[in-house]
Amino acid sequence: MSYGRLYLLGDAAHIVPPMSAKGMHLAMYDAEVFAKAVIHYQTGDSSLLDSYSATCLRHVWNYQAFAAWWTELVHNAGDDSYQGAFRRQTARADMERLFESGEANRLFGGFITGLN
């Protein structure tokens, strides 16, 4: 997400926009990390700018993994023609767990709201 003194943030830096409206969450996260790094750089320490890409990419790939999982789950839960009846039933079980299990719901809520 950086090359020399060029830093990319938000959609300019993310390869694939995540599903479930994560683009703004990721962009805001990038902006916060970058702003803190620039403020810290004014003290003469470039360590936060140097680690900008690594810091943001951990967050980006976490949401890419979530988006891929969520996309597959939603597609499978409603349509036998996607990956068959067995996968539809396991996807529906996963979907039900998200709303019936307090722990699963909290984790899902963190991902869907951008807090995880």
N, C-alpha and C positions, 0 to 999 in steps of 0.2 A: 504494500500500500504506500510505499515510499521508494524513491530513487534519488540518491543525492539529496538535494534540498527541495525536491518536489514531493509533496504529500497529497495523497488522494483521500477524500472523505466521502461517505455516503454512497450513492448509486455509482459514482465514478470509480469507486474502489471495489465494489462487490461484483463478483463474476456473474452470479445468478441471483435475481431478487427472490428472497425467501417468501414462501406462501404465508398467508394469514396476516398480511399487512405489517410485516416486520421491517420493511424498508425504512420507515421513519425511525423506528426504535434503533436500528443499527446506525443510521445516520446521526442521530442524537448522541449515541454512545461514542462514535468516532469523534464528533465535535467536542465532546467533553474531554476525552482522552487527549486530543490534540491541543485544546485550550490550556489544560493543566500543564502539558509538556512545554508549550510556548512560554507560559508564565514562569515555569521552573527554569527554562533556558535563560531567562533574564538574570538569573543568579550566576550564570557562567557554567552551569552543569547541563550538558546535552544528553544525559542518560535517558531521560523520559522521551525525548525526540528520537533517540537512537532505538528505543524499544517500542516505538509507536506501532509499527506493523505487527510485531509479535503480539503485543497486547490486544490490538483490535482483531487480529485474525483468529485468536482463540475464541473470541465472542462470535465472530462471523461464522466460523465452521460449526460452532455449537448450534446456531440457528439454522444453518444449512441442513444439518443432520435432522433437526426437528422438522423443518419444512418438508424434507424428503419423506420422513416417517408419516407425517400428518397427511400429505398428499396421497400417499399409497393407502393409508388407512381409510380415508374418505372415499376414494375411488373403489376400493374393495368392498366396503361395507354396504354398498348399495347396488352392486351389479355383478351377477354371476359371470357375465361375459368377459370381465376384465381378467381375472385369474382363477375363475371357477367357483363352484358352490362351497367347497371346503374353505377356501381362503375368505370368501364372503362371510361365512359363519365365524371364523376366528377373528376377522376384523370387527364384526358386530360385537363379539365378546369383549374385545379390547375397548371398543367404543362405550359399551355399557359400564365397564370397569372405571372409565374416566369419570363417569357421573355418579357411580354408586360407592366407590371407594374414596374416603376422605383423603387418604395419602395420595392416591393417583390424581384426584381432582386438584389438590394443592400444587402438585408438580406441574400438571397440565396448565393450571391457571398462571403459574409463574412463567411458563414458556409463552403462552398466548398473549400475555400482557407485556412481555418483554422484561420481566423482573428476574428471570433466571439466567 
